[in-house]
């Protein structure tokens, strides 16, 4: 239980640091129009105006990019620590 809590806290800390750094801001900015246009083809129960969807999708994409990068960084870091311990 403690090991998984530590892993989750490490993942969240890496995600938070990436979000604060703003490293994926240009990427999220560049794909927000494409994602919003794709989302307009998916029928939803609640219709939202295009500008509101645009900002919501930008924020969602920004969080997703940072979380994926944090997961990759965590996995690589875990493998590096494992390799160092076993050599």
PDB file with SEQRES, HELIX, SHEET and CRYST1 records, atoms N, CA, C and O in Angstrom:
SEQRES   1 A   87  UNK UNK UNK UNK UNK UNK UNK UNK UNK UNK UNK UNK UNK          
SEQRES   2 A   87  UNK UNK UNK UNK UNK UNK UNK UNK UNK UNK UNK UNK UNK          
SEQRES   3 A   87  UNK UNK UNK UNK UNK UNK UNK UNK UNK UNK UNK UNK UNK          
SEQRES   4 A   87  UNK UNK UNK UNK UNK UNK UNK UNK UNK UNK UNK UNK UNK          
SEQRES   5 A   87  UNK UNK UNK UNK UNK UNK UNK UNK UNK UNK UNK UNK UNK          
SEQRES   6 A   87  UNK UNK UNK UNK UNK UNK UNK UNK UNK UNK UNK UNK UNK          
SEQRES   7 A   87  UNK UNK UNK UNK UNK UNK UNK UNK UNK                          
HELIX    1 AA1 UNK A    2  UNK A   21  1                                  20    
HELIX    2 AA2 UNK A   25  UNK A   39  1                                  15    
HELIX    3 AA3 UNK A   50  UNK A   85  1                                  36    
CRYST1    1.000    1.000    1.000  90.00  90.00  90.00 P 1           1          
ATOM      1  N   UNK A   1       0.828  -1.195   0.000  1.00  0.00           N  
ATOM      2  CA  UNK A   1       0.000   0.000   0.000  1.00  0.00           C  
ATOM      3  C   UNK A   1       0.871   1.256   0.000  1.00  0.00           C  
ATOM      4  O   UNK A   1       0.598   2.196  -0.747  1.00  0.00           O  
ATOM      5  N   UNK A   2       1.899   1.280   0.818  1.00  0.00           N  
ATOM      6  CA  UNK A   2       2.780   2.435   0.903  1.00  0.00           C  
ATOM      7  C   UNK A   2       3.548   2.634  -0.398  1.00  0.00           C  
ATOM      8  O   UNK A   2       3.773   3.768  -0.822  1.00  0.00           O  
ATOM      9  N   UNK A   3       3.952   1.529  -1.033  1.00  0.00           N  
ATOM     10  CA  UNK A   3       4.708   1.616  -2.275  1.00  0.00           C  
ATOM     11  C   UNK A   3       3.856   2.254  -3.374  1.00  0.00           C  
ATOM     12  O   UNK A   3       4.349   3.084  -4.137  1.00  0.00           O  
ATOM     13  N   UNK A   4       2.578   1.869  -3.456  1.00  0.00           N  
ATOM     14  CA  UNK A   4       1.709   2.431  -4.484  1.00  0.00           C  
ATOM     15  C   UNK A   4       1.351   3.877  -4.182  1.00  0.00           C  
ATOM     16  O   UNK A   4       1.194   4.679  -5.103  1.00  0.00           O  
ATOM     17  N   UNK A   5       1.222   4.217  -2.927  1.00  0.00           N  
ATOM     18  CA  UNK A   5       0.967   5.607  -2.558  1.00  0.00           C  
ATOM     19  C   UNK A   5       2.157   6.483  -2.937  1.00  0.00           C  
ATOM     20  O   UNK A   5       1.982   7.586  -3.454  1.00  0.00           O  
ATOM     21  N   UNK A   6       3.362   5.994  -2.680  1.00  0.00           N  
ATOM     22  CA  UNK A   6       4.565   6.730  -3.057  1.00  0.00           C  
ATOM     23  C   UNK A   6       4.663   6.886  -4.567  1.00  0.00           C  
ATOM     24  O   UNK A   6       5.030   7.953  -5.058  1.00  0.00           O  
ATOM     25  N   UNK A   7       4.337   5.834  -5.304  1.00  0.00           N  
ATOM     26  CA  UNK A   7       4.355   5.912  -6.770  1.00  0.00           C  
ATOM     27  C   UNK A   7       3.341   6.925  -7.282  1.00  0.00           C  
ATOM     28  O   UNK A   7       3.651   7.724  -8.165  1.00  0.00           O  
ATOM     29  N   UNK A   8       2.143   6.896  -6.738  1.00  0.00           N  
ATOM     30  CA  UNK A   8       1.107   7.846  -7.160  1.00  0.00           C  
ATOM     31  C   UNK A   8       1.507   9.280  -6.839  1.00  0.00           C  
ATOM     32  O   UNK A   8       1.315  10.176  -7.661  1.00  0.00           O  
ATOM     33  N   UNK A   9       2.058   9.502  -5.656  1.00  0.00           N  
ATOM     34  CA  UNK A   9       2.478  10.851  -5.281  1.00  0.00           C  
ATOM     35  C   UNK A   9       3.623  11.342  -6.172  1.00  0.00           C  
ATOM     36  O   UNK A   9       3.674  12.519  -6.528  1.00  0.00           O  
ATOM     37  N   UNK A  10       4.534  10.444  -6.528  1.00  0.00           N  
ATOM     38  CA  UNK A  10       5.632  10.811  -7.425  1.00  0.00           C  
ATOM     39  C   UNK A  10       5.099  11.175  -8.796  1.00  0.00           C  
ATOM     40  O   UNK A  10       5.517  12.175  -9.381  1.00  0.00           O  
ATOM     41  N   UNK A  11       4.172  10.368  -9.319  1.00  0.00           N  
ATOM     42  CA  UNK A  11       3.554  10.657 -10.614  1.00  0.00           C  
ATOM     43  C   UNK A  11       2.837  12.002 -10.592  1.00  0.00           C  
ATOM     44  O   UNK A  11       2.981  12.795 -11.523  1.00  0.00           O  
ATOM     45  N   UNK A  12       2.073  12.265  -9.545  1.00  0.00           N  
ATOM     46  CA  UNK A  12       1.354  13.538  -9.441  1.00  0.00           C  
ATOM     47  C   UNK A  12       2.313  14.721  -9.303  1.00  0.00           C  
ATOM     48  O   UNK A  12       2.049  15.800  -9.832  1.00  0.00           O  
ATOM     49  N   UNK A  13       3.418  14.520  -8.597  1.00  0.00           N  
ATOM     50  CA  UNK A  13       4.405  15.592  -8.451  1.00  0.00           C  
ATOM     51  C   UNK A  13       5.066  15.909  -9.791  1.00  0.00           C  
ATOM     52  O   UNK A  13       5.262  17.077 -10.126  1.00  0.00           O  
ATOM     53  N   UNK A  14       5.407  14.875 -10.556  1.00  0.00           N  
ATOM     54  CA  UNK A  14       5.993  15.101 -11.878  1.00  0.00           C  
ATOM     55  C   UNK A  14       4.991  15.798 -12.784  1.00  0.00           C  
ATOM     56  O   UNK A  14       5.350  16.719 -13.517  1.00  0.00           O  
ATOM     57  N   UNK A  15       3.733  15.363 -12.740  1.00  0.00           N  
ATOM     58  CA  UNK A  15       2.688  15.999 -13.544  1.00  0.00           C  
ATOM     59  C   UNK A  15       2.537  17.466 -13.165  1.00  0.00           C  
ATOM     60  O   UNK A  15       2.443  18.324 -14.043  1.00  0.00           O  
ATOM     61  N   UNK A  16       2.513  17.760 -11.877  1.00  0.00           N  
ATOM     62  CA  UNK A  16       2.376  19.137 -11.415  1.00  0.00           C  
ATOM     63  C   UNK A  16       3.548  20.001 -11.878  1.00  0.00           C  
ATOM     64  O   UNK A  16       3.355  21.138 -12.308  1.00  0.00           O  
ATOM     65  N   UNK A  17       4.754  19.461 -11.790  1.00  0.00           N  
ATOM     66  CA  UNK A  17       5.925  20.225 -12.234  1.00  0.00           C  
ATOM     67  C   UNK A  17       5.879  20.489 -13.738  1.00  0.00           C  
ATOM     68  O   UNK A  17       6.251  21.572 -14.189  1.00  0.00           O  
ATOM     69  N   UNK A  18       5.428  19.514 -14.511  1.00  0.00           N  
ATOM     70  CA  UNK A  18       5.294  19.722 -15.951  1.00  0.00           C  
ATOM     71  C   UNK A  18       4.219  20.755 -16.274  1.00  0.00           C  
ATOM     72  O   UNK A  18       4.389  21.581 -17.171  1.00  0.00           O  
ATOM     73  N   UNK A  19       3.120  20.703 -15.543  1.00  0.00           N  
ATOM     74  CA  UNK A  19       2.051  21.682 -15.766  1.00  0.00           C  
ATOM     75  C   UNK A  19       2.548  23.078 -15.437  1.00  0.00           C  
ATOM     76  O   UNK A  19       2.279  24.020 -16.182  1.00  0.00           O  
ATOM     77  N   UNK A  20       3.260  23.227 -14.347  1.00  0.00           N  
ATOM     78  CA  UNK A  20       3.776  24.544 -13.958  1.00  0.00           C  
ATOM     79  C   UNK A  20       4.840  25.054 -14.923  1.00  0.00           C  
ATOM     80  O   UNK A  20       4.986  26.262 -15.106  1.00  0.00           O  
ATOM     81  N   UNK A  21       5.583  24.140 -15.539  1.00  0.00           N  
ATOM     82  CA  UNK A  21       6.633  24.565 -16.457  1.00  0.00           C  
ATOM     83  C   UNK A  21       6.067  25.098 -17.769  1.00  0.00           C  
ATOM     84  O   UNK A  21       6.701  25.933 -18.415  1.00  0.00           O  
ATOM     85  N   UNK A  22       4.894  24.634 -18.172  1.00  0.00           N  
ATOM     86  CA  UNK A  22       4.284  25.110 -19.407  1.00  0.00           C  
ATOM     87  C   UNK A  22       4.934  24.563 -20.655  1.00  0.00           C  
ATOM     88  O   UNK A  22       4.800  25.155 -21.726  1.00  0.00           O  
ATOM     89  N   UNK A  23       5.630  23.458 -20.547  1.00  0.00           N  
ATOM     90  CA  UNK A  23       6.377  22.929 -21.682  1.00  0.00           C  
ATOM     91  C   UNK A  23       5.453  22.469 -22.814  1.00  0.00           C  
ATOM     92  O   UNK A  23       5.842  22.534 -23.980  1.00  0.00           O  
ATOM     93  N   UNK A  24       4.247  22.010 -22.498  1.00  0.00           N  
ATOM     94  CA  UNK A  24       3.336  21.520 -23.531  1.00  0.00           C  
ATOM     95  C   UNK A  24       2.288  22.551 -23.942  1.00  0.00           C  
ATOM     96  O   UNK A  24       1.341  22.214 -24.653  1.00  0.00           O  
ATOM     97  N   UNK A  25       2.440  23.779 -23.513  1.00  0.00           N  
ATOM     98  CA  UNK A  25       1.497  24.830 -23.886  1.00  0.00           C  
ATOM     99  C   UNK A  25       1.444  25.048 -25.398  1.00  0.00           C  
ATOM    100  O   UNK A  25       0.344  25.114 -25.946  1.00  0.00           O  
ATOM    101  N   UNK A  26       2.579  25.162 -26.103  1.00  0.00           N  
ATOM    102  CA  UNK A  26       2.490  25.349 -27.563  1.00  0.00           C  
ATOM    103  C   UNK A  26       1.836  24.172 -28.284  1.00  0.00           C  
ATOM    104  O   UNK A  26       1.112  24.365 -29.261  1.00  0.00           O  
ATOM    105  N   UNK A  27       2.090  22.955 -27.804  1.00  0.00           N  
ATOM    106  CA  UNK A  27       1.483  21.788 -28.439  1.00  0.00           C  
ATOM    107  C   UNK A  27      -0.027  21.776 -28.233  1.00  0.00           C  
ATOM    108  O   UNK A  27      -0.778  21.532 -29.177  1.00  0.00           O  
ATOM    109  N   UNK A  28      -0.473  22.035 -27.018  1.00  0.00           N  
ATOM    110  CA  UNK A  28      -1.911  22.070 -26.743  1.00  0.00           C  
ATOM    111  C   UNK A  28      -2.576  23.211 -27.505  1.00  0.00           C  
ATOM    112  O   UNK A  28      -3.706  23.072 -27.972  1.00  0.00           O  
ATOM    113  N   UNK A  29      -1.885  24.326 -27.630  1.00  0.00           N  
ATOM    114  CA  UNK A  29      -2.419  25.469 -28.373  1.00  0.00           C  
ATOM    115  C   UNK A  29      -2.578  25.133 -29.854  1.00  0.00           C  
ATOM    116  O   UNK A  29      -3.541  25.561 -30.492  1.00  0.00           O  
ATOM    117  N   UNK A  30      -1.634  24.367 -30.397  1.00  0.00           N  
ATOM    118  CA  UNK A  30      -1.668  24.078 -31.826  1.00  0.00           C  
ATOM    119  C   UNK A  30      -2.717  23.030 -32.197  1.00  0.00           C  
ATOM    120  O   UNK A  30      -3.183  23.023 -33.337  1.00  0.00           O  
ATOM    121  N   UNK A  31      -3.099  22.155 -31.284  1.00  0.00           N  
ATOM    122  CA  UNK A  31      -4.072  21.114 -31.614  1.00  0.00           C  
ATOM    123  C   UNK A  31      -5.480  21.411 -31.110  1.00  0.00           C  
ATOM    124  O   UNK A  31      -6.390  20.616 -31.345  1.00  0.00           O  
ATOM    125  N   UNK A  32      -5.683  22.530 -30.426  1.00  0.00           N  
ATOM    126  CA  UNK A  32      -7.007  22.767 -29.849  1.00  0.00           C  
ATOM    127  C   UNK A  32      -8.071  22.966 -30.917  1.00  0.00           C  
ATOM    128  O   UNK A  32      -9.210  22.547 -30.714  1.00  0.00           O  
ATOM    129  N   UNK A  33      -7.750  23.586 -32.045  1.00  0.00           N  
ATOM    130  CA  UNK A  33      -8.744  23.760 -33.106  1.00  0.00           C  
ATOM    131  C   UNK A  33      -9.076  22.427 -33.764  1.00  0.00           C  
ATOM    132  O   UNK A  33     -10.240  22.152 -34.057  1.00  0.00           O  
ATOM    133  N   UNK A  34      -8.076  21.611 -33.993  1.00  0.00           N  
ATOM    134  CA  UNK A  34      -8.296  20.302 -34.608  1.00  0.00           C  
ATOM    135  C   UNK A  34      -9.149  19.423 -33.710  1.00  0.00           C  
ATOM    136  O   UNK A  34     -10.094  18.789 -34.180  1.00  0.00           O  
ATOM    137  N   UNK A  35      -8.829  19.378 -32.433  1.00  0.00           N  
ATOM    138  CA  UNK A  35      -9.585  18.549 -31.487  1.00  0.00           C  
ATOM    139  C   UNK A  35     -11.018  19.052 -31.362  1.00  0.00           C  
ATOM    140  O   UNK A  35     -11.951  18.250 -31.318  1.00  0.00           O  
ATOM    141  N   UNK A  36     -11.204  20.363 -31.306  1.00  0.00           N  
ATOM    142  CA  UNK A  36     -12.546  20.919 -31.187  1.00  0.00           C  
ATOM    143  C   UNK A  36     -13.366  20.628 -32.435  1.00  0.00           C  
ATOM    144  O   UNK A  36     -14.550  20.304 -32.331  1.00  0.00           O  
ATOM    145  N   UNK A  37     -12.762  20.736 -33.606  1.00  0.00           N  
ATOM    146  CA  UNK A  37     -13.485  20.407 -34.829  1.00  0.00           C  
ATOM    147  C   UNK A  37     -13.868  18.934 -34.862  1.00  0.00           C  
ATOM    148  O   UNK A  37     -14.959  18.594 -35.320  1.00  0.00           O  
ATOM    149  N   UNK A  38     -12.995  18.055 -34.386  1.00  0.00           N  
ATOM    150  CA  UNK A  38     -13.334  16.634 -34.315  1.00  0.00           C  
ATOM    151  C   UNK A  38     -14.437  16.373 -33.293  1.00  0.00           C  
ATOM    152  O   UNK A  38     -15.314  15.539 -33.516  1.00  0.00           O  
ATOM    153  N   UNK A  39     -14.387  17.086 -32.176  1.00  0.00           N  
ATOM    154  CA  UNK A  39     -15.396  16.907 -31.130  1.00  0.00           C  
ATOM    155  C   UNK A  39     -16.776  17.389 -31.585  1.00  0.00           C  
ATOM    156  O   UNK A  39     -17.788  16.913 -31.070  1.00  0.00           O  
ATOM    157  N   UNK A  40     -16.835  18.316 -32.531  1.00  0.00           N  
ATOM    158  CA  UNK A  40     -18.129  18.793 -33.018  1.00  0.00           C  
ATOM    159  C   UNK A  40     -18.893  17.704 -33.762  1.00  0.00           C  
ATOM    160  O   UNK A  40     -20.113  17.795 -33.897  1.00  0.00           O  
ATOM    161  N   UNK A  41     -18.204  16.681 -34.246  1.00  0.00           N  
ATOM    162  CA  UNK A  41     -18.868  15.583 -34.932  1.00  0.00           C  
ATOM    163  C   UNK A  41     -19.462  14.559 -33.971  1.00  0.00           C  
ATOM    164  O   UNK A  41     -20.259  13.717 -34.383  1.00  0.00           O  
ATOM    165  N   UNK A  42     -19.085  14.622 -32.707  1.00  0.00           N  
ATOM    166  CA  UNK A  42     -19.602  13.689 -31.705  1.00  0.00           C  
ATOM    167  C   UNK A  42     -20.842  14.313 -31.074  1.00  0.00           C  
ATOM    168  O   UNK A  42     -20.758  15.382 -30.471  1.00  0.00           O  
ATOM    169  N   UNK A  43     -21.993  13.652 -31.209  1.00  0.00           N  
ATOM    170  CA  UNK A  43     -23.206  14.235 -30.608  1.00  0.00           C  
ATOM    171  C   UNK A  43     -23.162  14.140 -29.083  1.00  0.00           C  
ATOM    172  O   UNK A  43     -22.819  13.099 -28.523  1.00  0.00           O  
ATOM    173  N   UNK A  44     -23.507  15.221 -28.436  1.00  0.00           N  
ATOM    174  CA  UNK A  44     -23.561  15.250 -26.977  1.00  0.00           C  
ATOM    175  C   UNK A  44     -24.943  15.700 -26.531  1.00  0.00           C  
ATOM    176  O   UNK A  44     -25.700  16.277 -27.312  1.00  0.00           O  
ATOM    177  N   UNK A  45     -25.264  15.433 -25.284  1.00  0.00           N  
ATOM    178  CA  UNK A  45     -26.568  15.832 -24.757  1.00  0.00           C  
ATOM    179  C   UNK A  45     -26.654  17.347 -24.576  1.00  0.00           C  
ATOM    180  O   UNK A  45     -27.706  17.952 -24.784  1.00  0.00           O  
ATOM    181  N   UNK A  46     -25.552  17.935 -24.193  1.00  0.00           N  
ATOM    182  CA  UNK A  46     -25.534  19.379 -23.937  1.00  0.00           C  
ATOM    183  C   UNK A  46     -24.724  20.063 -25.031  1.00  0.00           C  
ATOM    184  O   UNK A  46     -23.566  19.716 -25.265  1.00  0.00           O  
ATOM    185  N   UNK A  47     -25.331  21.027 -25.692  1.00  0.00           N  
ATOM    186  CA  UNK A  47     -24.639  21.759 -26.734  1.00  0.00           C  
ATOM    187  C   UNK A  47     -23.919  22.948 -26.109  1.00  0.00           C  
ATOM    188  O   UNK A  47     -24.508  23.699 -25.330  1.00  0.00           O  
ATOM    189  N   UNK A  48     -22.658  23.113 -26.449  1.00  0.00           N  
ATOM    190  CA  UNK A  48     -21.876  24.234 -25.938  1.00  0.00           C  
ATOM    191  C   UNK A  48     -21.419  25.086 -27.114  1.00  0.00           C  
ATOM    192  O   UNK A  48     -21.158  24.555 -28.193  1.00  0.00           O  
ATOM    193  N   UNK A  49     -21.320  26.386 -26.926  1.00  0.00           N  
ATOM    194  CA  UNK A  49     -20.808  27.233 -28.004  1.00  0.00           C  
ATOM    195  C   UNK A  49     -19.355  26.883 -28.338  1.00  0.00           C  
ATOM    196  O   UNK A  49     -18.620  26.370 -27.495  1.00  0.00           O  
ATOM    197  N   UNK A  50     -18.960  27.164 -29.563  1.00  0.00           N  
ATOM    198  CA  UNK A  50     -17.625  26.808 -30.043  1.00  0.00           C  
ATOM    199  C   UNK A  50     -16.516  27.400 -29.179  1.00  0.00           C  
ATOM    200  O   UNK A  50     -15.584  26.668 -28.845  1.00  0.00           O  
ATOM    201  N   UNK A  51     -16.552  28.686 -28.792  1.00  0.00           N  
ATOM    202  CA  UNK A  51     -15.456  29.216 -27.953  1.00  0.00           C  
ATOM    203  C   UNK A  51     -15.321  28.518 -26.600  1.00  0.00           C  
ATOM    204  O   UNK A  51     -14.209  28.341 -26.103  1.00  0.00           O  
ATOM    205  N   UNK A  52     -16.440  28.124 -26.007  1.00  0.00           N  
ATOM    206  CA  UNK A  52     -16.370  27.407 -24.725  1.00  0.00           C  
ATOM    207  C   UNK A  52     -15.744  26.037 -24.908  1.00  0.00           C  
ATOM    208  O   UNK A  52     -14.933  25.608 -24.088  1.00  0.00           O  
ATOM    209  N   UNK A  53     -16.114  25.347 -25.979  1.00  0.00           N  
ATOM    210  CA  UNK A  53     -15.517  24.047 -26.264  1.00  0.00           C  
ATOM    211  C   UNK A  53     -14.030  24.189 -26.556  1.00  0.00           C  
ATOM    212  O   UNK A  53     -13.227  23.337 -26.174  1.00  0.00           O  
ATOM    213  N   UNK A  54     -13.676  25.261 -27.229  1.00  0.00           N  
ATOM    214  CA  UNK A  54     -12.283  25.481 -27.588  1.00  0.00           C  
ATOM    215  C   UNK A  54     -11.405  25.581 -26.344  1.00  0.00           C  
ATOM    216  O   UNK A  54     -10.350  24.950 -26.274  1.00  0.00           O  
ATOM    217  N   UNK A  55     -11.834  26.361 -25.377  1.00  0.00           N  
ATOM    218  CA  UNK A  55     -11.051  26.522 -24.148  1.00  0.00           C  
ATOM    219  C   UNK A  55     -11.061  25.248 -23.301  1.00  0.00           C  
ATOM    220  O   UNK A  55     -10.045  24.891 -22.705  1.00  0.00           O  
ATOM    221  N   UNK A  56     -12.198  24.568 -23.246  1.00  0.00           N  
ATOM    222  CA  UNK A  56     -12.261  23.310 -22.497  1.00  0.00           C  
ATOM    223  C   UNK A  56     -11.345  22.254 -23.112  1.00  0.00           C  
ATOM    224  O   UNK A  56     -10.652  21.532 -22.395  1.00  0.00           O  
ATOM    225  N   UNK A  57     -11.344  22.168 -24.437  1.00  0.00           N  
ATOM    226  CA  UNK A  57     -10.496  21.182 -25.108  1.00  0.00           C  
ATOM    227  C   UNK A  57      -9.021  21.537 -24.980  1.00  0.00           C  
ATOM    228  O   UNK A  57      -8.179  20.646 -24.867  1.00  0.00           O  
ATOM    229  N   UNK A  58      -8.701  22.820 -24.996  1.00  0.00           N  
ATOM    230  CA  UNK A  58      -7.309  23.236 -24.791  1.00  0.00           C  
ATOM    231  C   UNK A  58      -6.826  22.777 -23.420  1.00  0.00           C  
ATOM    232  O   UNK A  58      -5.746  22.199 -23.297  1.00  0.00           O  
ATOM    233  N   UNK A  59      -7.625  23.033 -22.395  1.00  0.00           N  
ATOM    234  CA  UNK A  59      -7.237  22.656 -21.036  1.00  0.00           C  
ATOM    235  C   UNK A  59      -7.124  21.139 -20.905  1.00  0.00           C  
ATOM    236  O   UNK A  59      -6.190  20.635 -20.282  1.00  0.00           O  
ATOM    237  N   UNK A  60      -8.073  20.416 -21.490  1.00  0.00           N  
ATOM    238  CA  UNK A  60      -8.039  18.957 -21.436  1.00  0.00           C  
ATOM    239  C   UNK A  60      -6.801  18.410 -22.130  1.00  0.00           C  
ATOM    240  O   UNK A  60      -6.129  17.530 -21.591  1.00  0.00           O  
ATOM    241  N   UNK A  61      -6.493  18.914 -23.307  1.00  0.00           N  
ATOM    242  CA  UNK A  61      -5.325  18.438 -24.046  1.00  0.00           C  
ATOM    243  C   UNK A  61      -4.036  18.778 -23.291  1.00  0.00           C  
ATOM    244  O   UNK A  61      -3.100  17.979 -23.274  1.00  0.00           O  
ATOM    245  N   UNK A  62      -3.986  19.945 -22.677  1.00  0.00           N  
ATOM    246  CA  UNK A  62      -2.813  20.350 -21.908  1.00  0.00           C  
ATOM    247  C   UNK A  62      -2.570  19.381 -20.745  1.00  0.00           C  
ATOM    248  O   UNK A  62      -1.437  18.961 -20.508  1.00  0.00           O  
ATOM    249  N   UNK A  63      -3.629  19.034 -20.031  1.00  0.00           N  
ATOM    250  CA  UNK A  63      -3.515  18.103 -18.913  1.00  0.00           C  
ATOM    251  C   UNK A  63      -3.124  16.714 -19.407  1.00  0.00           C  
ATOM    252  O   UNK A  63      -2.278  16.056 -18.801  1.00  0.00           O  
ATOM    253  N   UNK A  64      -3.733  16.265 -20.503  1.00  0.00           N  
ATOM    254  CA  UNK A  64      -3.437  14.922 -21.037  1.00  0.00           C  
ATOM    255  C   UNK A  64      -1.977  14.834 -21.473  1.00  0.00           C  
ATOM    256  O   UNK A  64      -1.303  13.857 -21.149  1.00  0.00           O  
ATOM    257  N   UNK A  65      -1.477  15.828 -22.197  1.00  0.00           N  
ATOM    258  CA  UNK A  65      -0.080  15.804 -22.640  1.00  0.00           C  
ATOM    259  C   UNK A  65       0.872  15.754 -21.451  1.00  0.00           C  
ATOM    260  O   UNK A  65       1.855  15.014 -21.473  1.00  0.00           O  
ATOM    261  N   UNK A  66       0.587  16.532 -20.422  1.00  0.00           N  
ATOM    262  CA  UNK A  66       1.446  16.536 -19.239  1.00  0.00           C  
ATOM    263  C   UNK A  66       1.375  15.217 -18.484  1.00  0.00           C  
ATOM    264  O   UNK A  66       2.394  14.742 -17.983  1.00  0.00           O  
ATOM    265  N   UNK A  67       0.197  14.620 -18.393  1.00  0.00           N  
ATOM    266  CA  UNK A  67       0.055  13.347 -17.689  1.00  0.00           C  
ATOM    267  C   UNK A  67       0.768  12.219 -18.443  1.00  0.00           C  
ATOM    268  O   UNK A  67       1.400  11.362 -17.825  1.00  0.00           O  
ATOM    269  N   UNK A  68       0.668  12.221 -19.772  1.00  0.00           N  
ATOM    270  CA  UNK A  68       1.357  11.190 -20.556  1.00  0.00           C  
ATOM    271  C   UNK A  68       2.874  11.344 -20.419  1.00  0.00           C  
ATOM    272  O   UNK A  68       3.591  10.354 -20.270  1.00  0.00           O  
ATOM    273  N   UNK A  69       3.355  12.574 -20.470  1.00  0.00           N  
ATOM    274  CA  UNK A  69       4.790  12.808 -20.312  1.00  0.00           C  
ATOM    275  C   UNK A  69       5.258  12.423 -18.912  1.00  0.00           C  
ATOM    276  O   UNK A  69       6.350  11.877 -18.752  1.00  0.00           O  
ATOM    277  N   UNK A  70       4.443  12.700 -17.901  1.00  0.00           N  
ATOM    278  CA  UNK A  70       4.803  12.321 -16.536  1.00  0.00           C  
ATOM    279  C   UNK A  70       4.835  10.805 -16.391  1.00  0.00           C  
ATOM    280  O   UNK A  70       5.712  10.268 -15.715  1.00  0.00           O  
ATOM    281  N   UNK A  71       3.894  10.115 -17.015  1.00  0.00           N  
ATOM    282  CA  UNK A  71       3.889   8.653 -16.954  1.00  0.00           C  
ATOM    283  C   UNK A  71       5.131   8.086 -17.640  1.00  0.00           C  
ATOM    284  O   UNK A  71       5.746   7.147 -17.136  1.00  0.00           O  
ATOM    285  N   UNK A  72       5.496   8.655 -18.785  1.00  0.00           N  
ATOM    286  CA  UNK A  72       6.707   8.190 -19.479  1.00  0.00           C  
ATOM    287  C   UNK A  72       7.953   8.467 -18.648  1.00  0.00           C  
ATOM    288  O   UNK A  72       8.837   7.616 -18.549  1.00  0.00           O  
ATOM    289  N   UNK A  73       8.029   9.655 -18.049  1.00  0.00           N  
ATOM    290  CA  UNK A  73       9.184  10.002 -17.222  1.00  0.00           C  
ATOM    291  C   UNK A  73       9.265   9.096 -15.997  1.00  0.00           C  
ATOM    292  O   UNK A  73      10.350   8.668 -15.604  1.00  0.00           O  
ATOM    293  N   UNK A  74       8.125   8.811 -15.405  1.00  0.00           N  
ATOM    294  CA  UNK A  74       8.105   7.923 -14.238  1.00  0.00           C  
ATOM    295  C   UNK A  74       8.552   6.518 -14.617  1.00  0.00           C  
ATOM    296  O   UNK A  74       9.344   5.906 -13.901  1.00  0.00           O  
ATOM    297  N   UNK A  75       8.051   6.000 -15.739  1.00  0.00           N  
ATOM    298  CA  UNK A  75       8.416   4.659 -16.181  1.00  0.00           C  
ATOM    299  C   UNK A  75       9.908   4.576 -16.500  1.00  0.00           C  
ATOM    300  O   UNK A  75      10.573   3.617 -16.110  1.00  0.00           O  
ATOM    301  N   UNK A  76      10.432   5.574 -17.204  1.00  0.00           N  
ATOM    302  CA  UNK A  76      11.858   5.584 -17.536  1.00  0.00           C  
ATOM    303  C   UNK A  76      12.702   5.695 -16.273  1.00  0.00           C  
ATOM    304  O   UNK A  76      13.711   5.004 -16.133  1.00  0.00           O  
ATOM    305  N   UNK A  77      12.288   6.566 -15.352  1.00  0.00           N  
ATOM    306  CA  UNK A  77      13.011   6.706 -14.092  1.00  0.00           C  
ATOM    307  C   UNK A  77      13.004   5.435 -13.274  1.00  0.00           C  
ATOM    308  O   UNK A  77      14.006   5.083 -12.651  1.00  0.00           O  
ATOM    309  N   UNK A  78      11.880   4.747 -13.274  1.00  0.00           N  
ATOM    310  CA  UNK A  78      11.779   3.485 -12.542  1.00  0.00           C  
ATOM    311  C   UNK A  78      12.709   2.441 -13.152  1.00  0.00           C  
ATOM    312  O   UNK A  78      13.361   1.695 -12.421  1.00  0.00           O  
ATOM    313  N   UNK A  79      12.779   2.377 -14.473  1.00  0.00           N  
ATOM    314  CA  UNK A  79      13.659   1.417 -15.143  1.00  0.00           C  
ATOM    315  C   UNK A  79      15.128   1.755 -14.895  1.00  0.00           C  
ATOM    316  O   UNK A  79      15.944   0.850 -14.718  1.00  0.00           O  
ATOM    317  N   UNK A  80      15.474   3.037 -14.880  1.00  0.00           N  
ATOM    318  CA  UNK A  80      16.849   3.442 -14.611  1.00  0.00           C  
ATOM    319  C   UNK A  80      17.251   3.066 -13.190  1.00  0.00           C  
ATOM    320  O   UNK A  80      18.350   2.559 -12.967  1.00  0.00           O  
ATOM    321  N   UNK A  81      16.364   3.312 -12.233  1.00  0.00           N  
ATOM    322  CA  UNK A  81      16.664   2.942 -10.852  1.00  0.00           C  
ATOM    323  C   UNK A  81      16.821   1.424 -10.738  1.00  0.00           C  
ATOM    324  O   UNK A  81      17.711   0.951 -10.031  1.00  0.00           O  
ATOM    325  N   UNK A  82      15.982   0.666 -11.414  1.00  0.00           N  
ATOM    326  CA  UNK A  82      16.072  -0.799 -11.390  1.00  0.00           C  
ATOM    327  C   UNK A  82      17.391  -1.266 -11.981  1.00  0.00           C  
ATOM    328  O   UNK A  82      18.031  -2.169 -11.443  1.00  0.00           O  
ATOM    329  N   UNK A  83      17.807  -0.645 -13.104  1.00  0.00           N  
ATOM    330  CA  UNK A  83      19.075  -1.029 -13.726  1.00  0.00           C  
ATOM    331  C   UNK A  83      20.262  -0.706 -12.838  1.00  0.00           C  
ATOM    332  O   UNK A  83      21.202  -1.496 -12.750  1.00  0.00           O  
ATOM    333  N   UNK A  84      20.233   0.446 -12.179  1.00  0.00           N  
ATOM    334  CA  UNK A  84      21.334   0.842 -11.289  1.00  0.00           C  
ATOM    335  C   UNK A  84      21.413  -0.105 -10.101  1.00  0.00           C  
ATOM    336  O   UNK A  84      22.511  -0.481  -9.690  1.00  0.00           O  
ATOM    337  N   UNK A  85      20.292  -0.494  -9.550  1.00  0.00           N  
ATOM    338  CA  UNK A  85      20.287  -1.408  -8.391  1.00  0.00           C  
ATOM    339  C   UNK A  85      20.789  -2.793  -8.760  1.00  0.00           C  
ATOM    340  O   UNK A  85      21.437  -3.448  -7.943  1.00  0.00           O  
ATOM    341  N   UNK A  86      20.506  -3.251  -9.965  1.00  0.00           N  
ATOM    342  CA  UNK A  86      20.832  -4.621 -10.351  1.00  0.00           C  
ATOM    343  C   UNK A  86      22.149  -4.763 -11.102  1.00  0.00           C  
ATOM    344  O   UNK A  86      22.413  -5.820 -11.674  1.00  0.00           O  
ATOM    345  N   UNK A  87      22.963  -3.750 -11.114  1.00  0.00           N  
ATOM    346  CA  UNK A  87      24.264  -3.882 -11.775  1.00  0.00           C  
ATOM    347  C   UNK A  87      25.382  -3.941 -10.767  1.00  0.00           C  
ATOM    348  O   UNK A  87      26.549  -4.052 -11.145  1.00  0.00           O  
TER     349      UNK A  87                                                      
END                                                                             
